Amino acid sequence: MSIIEALWRGKISVCEACGLGNGEITELERLMKTNAQTLCDKLDQSEKALFHRYSQCAEEYTYCIAEQAFRDGFNLAAKLLCEALQQS
């Protein structure tokens, strides 16, 4: 099965293992959870609701940025491949 077929059929998930084994990302996730919990413990209900809405927006923003970075990287790789093939 080609890589394109595997990607189409869902056999390849490029984001599934994103960040696994990366100590820096693991530490940032831990700090984010700790700080979010500390903040939530100090907020009243309306402030918690506002913080929750903010967190949802931040997650969506992060997802969109990561998706765009993936697209940009994929496009760059395709352009590099095309250029390399043209020069050979």
C-alpha positions, 0 to 999 in steps of 0.5 A: 500500500502506498503512503498516499493510500495509507493516508487516505484510508486512515492508516497514518495519523500524523497528529496521533503521536504529536509531542509524545516523548518530547520532554519539553512538551510534556513539561509544558502540559503539566505546567498548564494543567497545574496553573489552570487548576490553581487559577480555577481554585481562586475564581468564582463561578462567573470567572470560571465560566469566562476562563473556560471560554477563553481556554476553549478559544485558546485550544481552537487557536492552537489547533488552527495554527498547528493545522496551518503549520502542517499544511505549510510544511507539507507544501514546502516538502512537496516543492523541495521534492519537485525541485529536486526531481527537476534537477536530476 
